[in-house]
Every structure is written in structure tokens, then in C-alpha cells.
Amino acid sequence: MKTLETNRAAKGTAGAARTVRMAALAVLMSATLAACGGNDDPAPPPAPAPPPAAAIPASATASVAGLLAFVSSLLGTPESTAEPLVVGDITLPTSDTTEPNASL
């Protein structure tokens, strides 16, 4: 009978040691995951909204002369300072009687 009791005692000690190892492993894994928690840096501010784009004036769509005046004003603006031009669904004016302008 002593052999049976000795076996049970040995199994109990091994089981307790295994429980302690598993608990230590669980604590170690929890600490590792907690260390990966995140970043303490503040979030970067959102990007500023782009300025509103320029639109084609109504005078440029009313007549060929208005369109030529508008295009001439665009040609005098440096590209680095010009606002984007929203073209959209406009219909440019045409004329069968106006002579071509060679100055453009």
C-alpha cells in the first residue's frame, strides 16, 4: 500500500508543479500582451481642408469675347499660385461670325 500512496503523492507534487508553471506562463503572457498596449503619443491633427477651387465665371460661357477675356486672365497667372479650375459640365460658347484671335 505504501507504493500506491507514494505514487499518488508523487503525482500530486507533479500536478502542483505543473499548475505553478502554467500560472507563471499565464502571468508572463499577460505581461507581454500588456506591454504591446499602444502608443502614448497624441494623434496627429487632421490635414487642413483644401481651399475651394475656382470656377469658370458666367461671362466666360455667355460669349466668345467673355471666354477669351477669361482665358487671357488665366494666362497671366503663374501656375504655382493659381487655384485649380473646376470645369464641370460647362458648354463653351462658339460663334460662326467671330474672327479667330491670333493674340492667344
C-alpha positions in Angstrom: 0.0 0.0 0.0 2.9 2.3 0.6 3.8 2.2 -3.0 0.3 3.3 -4.1 0.3 6.2 -1.6 3.8 7.1 -2.7 2.7 7.2 -6.3 -0.3 9.4 -5.5 1.9 11.8 -3.5 4.4 12.0 -6.4 1.6 12.7 -8.9 0.1 15.4 -6.6 3.5 17.1 -6.4 4.0 16.9 -10.2 0.5 18.2 -10.8 1.1 21.1 -8.4 4.4 22.0 -10.1 2.6 21.9 -13.5 -0.1 24.2 -12.1 2.5 26.7 -10.9 4.3 26.6 -14.2 1.0 27.2 -16.1 0.1 30.1 -13.8 3.6 31.6 -14.3 3.3 31.2 -18.0 -0.2 32.9 -18.0 1.2 35.8 -16.0 4.2 36.2 -18.3 2.0 36.1 -21.4 -0.4 38.7 -19.9 2.5 41.0 -19.1 3.8 40.6 -22.6 0.5 41.5 -24.1 0.0 44.4 -21.8 3.4 45.8 -22.9 2.1 45.8 -26.5 -0.8 48.0 -25.4 -0.3 51.0 -27.6 1.2 54.4 -28.1 1.2 57.3 -25.7 1.8 59.8 -28.4 -1.1 62.1 -29.2 -2.9 61.6 -32.5 -1.7 63.9 -35.3 -4.0 66.7 -36.2 -6.2 66.2 -39.3 -4.9 67.6 -42.5 -6.3 71.1 -43.3 -9.1 71.3 -45.8 -8.0 72.3 -49.3 -9.1 75.8 -50.4 -12.2 76.0 -52.6 -11.4 75.6 -56.3 -12.0 78.4 -58.7 -15.0 78.1 -61.0 -15.5 79.4 -64.5 -17.4 82.7 -64.4 -20.7 83.0 -66.2 -19.3 85.7 -68.5 -16.9 83.1 -70.0 -19.8 80.9 -71.0 -22.0 83.7 -72.3 -20.0 84.9 -75.2 -16.8 84.2 -77.1 -15.4 87.6 -76.1 -16.1 86.7 -72.4 -14.4 83.4 -72.9 -11.3 85.0 -74.5 -11.1 87.5 -71.7 -11.2 84.8 -69.1 -8.6 82.7 -70.8 -6.4 85.7 -71.2 -6.6 86.4 -67.4 -5.6 82.7 -66.8 -2.5 83.0 -69.0 -1.2 85.9 -66.9 -1.4 83.9 -63.6 1.7 81.9 -62.6 0.9 78.2 -62.3 2.3 78.0 -58.7 -0.2 80.5 -57.3 -3.2 79.6 -59.4 -6.2 77.9 -57.9 -7.5 74.7 -59.5 -10.1 75.3 -62.2 -13.4 73.4 -61.9 -14.6 72.8 -65.4 -17.6 70.6 -64.7 -20.3 70.2 -67.4 -20.0 73.6 -69.0 -20.5 74.3 -72.7 -18.2 76.9 -74.1 -19.6 79.5 -76.4 -19.0 79.3 -80.2 -19.5 81.7 -83.0 -19.6 81.3 -86.7 -19.1 85.1 -87.3 -16.3 86.0 -84.8 -12.8 86.0 -86.3 -10.1 84.0 -84.6 -7.9 85.8 -82.1 -4.2 85.4 -83.0 -3.0 87.0 -79.8 -3.7 83.9 -77.8 
